[in-house]
Amino acid sequence: MGKRGGKRYFGSVRRLPSGRYQARYTGPDGRTYAAKTPEGKPLTFDTQGDADAWLALRHSEILRGAWLPPAEPKAAPVLFRAYAAAWLAGRDLADTTADHYDQLLRDHILPVFAALPAASITPAAVREWHADLKGRTGPTARAHAYALLRTIMNTAVADEVIPANPCRVRGAGQSKRAKKIRPATLPELETLVAALPARYRLMVLFAAWCALRFGELTELRRSDVDVKNGVLRVRRGVVSTRAKGRVIKGPKSDAGKRDVNIPPHLMPLVKAHLHDHVAVGQDALLFPSAGDPTAHMALSTLYKVYRPARKTAGRTDLRFHDLRHTGAVLAAATGATLAELMARLGHSTAGAALRYQHAAEERDKAIAEALSKLAGGAVTPIIHATEKTTKKRKRRTA
């Protein structure tokens, strides 16, 4: 029973404070093993004889070549909720991106998959969830939610938490624009601006003619305006986050840091705005909160005056961000190249950055001057030019 001449020659037995006995032995692999149940829990014995008997069985297995190391207890399945939380916490994300992912998880993904083990989520379950989303949210949020789930599951595959990614709905991570954006015409823009209180007019004009984002506009300061050369220096923006509130930060890419030439026809209004509506000091905000000249304007504050103004212009569909699209269309109407438009708008993609990174700054000034000519009717917009060409062709055919 593991003893020879009163001395133990295989394993060891010790009495625990509880009065029960624990058995240990060294396996052929050189590792020490203690008695355990099939579930991997510690196994103790009522008597020393029982412990010796257990050791004798292990010794017999070794001598017969039938011994196998005890199977490691299976780890508890990883729930999707816990894995997704760890995934999100382990990413170095911008505050707004982290907020967006958290919102997608909270509103669209976790209600279905939170309590499931990650390894038990099947392609059929993902397909059913994706189909159900169609009736509960818009196409953009649906695509973003699916793309996030797919990304998390890709990491789970790499971590060997799951054997394969169950997200296999082709094209589900992409979305088509729900509605086509219709840019404002010059008469509509003129009516819209005229219907606004004076302190908001330049902000809307910069959004349209200079194609600036709301966050870029609200962080513009007196020092960012080069009145002599008619240039806006865009270096920062304001974003709203759940955890930190409003945060001043740089653009997403180097292309976002740019100098935007102001169309010359706007310069008189720029000078008047600086004189009438901007506090003294180089750090003074161009478009501050109405109640506090040192605080950033909220989008909700702007919309209180913007909604009635766009209604007056007959464009209740025109979101403030659509004015940036208007600016791109106006600039394109001057004949600006794609590279020049990207430089003016601060756009950057992996392909475009390589192909168009040498867009000339001087050309942007020419675009701004052409924009003013367009405002004065000196440049024929592309749409009108096309109409004239079509009429000429019809006359020749006749």
Rosetta blueprint (number, residue, H / E / L):
1 M L
2 G L
3 K E
4 R E
5 G L
6 G L
7 K E
8 R E
9 Y L
10 F L
11 G L
12 S E
13 V E
14 R E
15 R E
16 L L
17 P L
18 S L
19 G L
20 R L
21 Y E
22 Q E
23 A E
24 R E
25 Y E
26 T E
27 G L
28 P L
29 D L
30 G L
31 R L
32 T E
33 Y E
34 A E
35 A L
36 K E
37 T L
38 P L
39 E L
40 G L
41 K L
42 P E
43 L L
44 T L
45 F E
46 D L
47 T L
48 Q H
49 G H
50 D H
51 A H
52 D H
53 A H
54 W H
55 L H
56 A H
57 L H
58 R H
59 H H
60 S H
61 E H
62 I H
63 L H
64 R H
65 G L
66 A L
67 W L
68 L L
69 P L
70 P L
71 A L
72 E L
73 P L
74 K L
75 A L
76 A L
77 P L
78 V L
79 L E
80 F H
81 R H
82 A H
83 Y H
84 A H
85 A H
86 A H
87 W H
88 L H
89 A H
90 G L
91 R L
92 D L
93 L L
94 A L
95 D H
96 T H
97 T H
98 A H
99 D H
100 H H
101 Y H
102 D H
103 Q H
104 L H
105 L H
106 R H
107 D H
108 H H
109 I H
110 L H
111 P H
112 V H
113 F H
114 A L
115 A L
116 L L
117 P E
118 A H
119 A H
120 S H
121 I L
122 T L
123 P H
124 A H
125 A H
126 V H
127 R H
128 E H
129 W H
130 H H
131 A H
132 D H
133 L H
134 K L
135 G L
136 R L
137 T L
138 G L
139 P H
140 T H
141 A H
142 R H
143 A H
144 H H
145 A H
146 Y H
147 A H
148 L H
149 L H
150 R H
151 T H
152 I H
153 M H
154 N H
155 T H
156 A H
157 V H
158 A H
159 D L
160 E L
161 V L
162 I L
163 P L
164 A L
165 N L
166 P L
167 C L
168 R L
169 V L
170 R L
171 G L
172 A L
173 G L
174 Q L
175 S L
176 K L
177 R L
178 A L
179 K L
180 K L
181 I L
182 R L
183 P L
184 A L
185 T L
186 L H
187 P H
188 E H
189 L H
190 E H
191 T H
192 L H
193 V H
194 A H
195 A L
196 L L
197 P L
198 A H
199 R H
200 Y H
201 R H
202 L H
203 M H
204 V H
205 L H
206 F H
207 A H
208 A H
209 W H
210 C L
211 A L
212 L L
213 R L
214 F H
215 G H
216 E H
217 L H
218 T H
219 E L
220 L L
221 R E
222 R H
223 S H
224 D H
225 V E
226 D E
227 V L
228 K L
229 N L
230 G L
231 V E
232 L E
233 R E
234 V E
235 R L
236 R L
237 G E
238 V E
239 V E
240 S E
241 T E
242 R L
243 A L
244 K L
245 G E
246 R E
247 V E
248 I E
249 K E
250 G L
251 P L
252 K L
253 S L
254 D H
255 A H
256 G H
257 K L
258 R E
259 D E
260 V E
261 N E
262 I L
263 P L
264 P H
265 H H
266 L H
267 M H
268 P H
269 L H
270 V H
271 K H
272 A H
273 H H
274 L H
275 H H
276 D H
277 H H
278 V L
279 A L
280 V L
281 G L
282 Q L
283 D L
284 A L
285 L E
286 L L
287 F L
288 P E
289 S L
290 A L
291 G L
292 D L
293 P L
294 T L
295 A L
296 H E
297 M L
298 A L
299 L H
300 S H
301 T H
302 L H
303 Y H
304 K H
305 V H
306 Y H
307 R H
308 P H
309 A H
310 R H
311 K H
312 T H
313 A L
314 G L
315 R L
316 T L
317 D L
318 L L
319 R L
320 F L
321 H L
322 D H
323 L H
324 R H
325 H H
326 T H
327 G H
328 A H
329 V H
330 L H
331 A H
332 A H
333 A H
334 T L
335 G L
336 A L
337 T L
338 L H
339 A H
340 E H
341 L H
342 M H
343 A H
344 R H
345 L H
346 G L
347 H L
348 S L
349 T L
350 A H
351 G H
352 A H
353 A H
354 L H
355 R H
356 Y L
357 Q L
358 H L
359 A L
360 A L
361 E H
362 E H
363 R H
364 D H
365 K H
366 A H
367 I H
368 A H
369 E H
370 A H
371 L H
372 S H
373 K H
374 L H
375 A H
376 G L
377 G L
378 A L
379 V L
380 T L
381 P L
382 I H
383 I H
384 H H
385 A H
386 T H
387 E H
388 K H
389 T H
390 T H
391 K H
392 K H
393 R H
394 K H
395 R H
396 R H
397 T H
398 A L
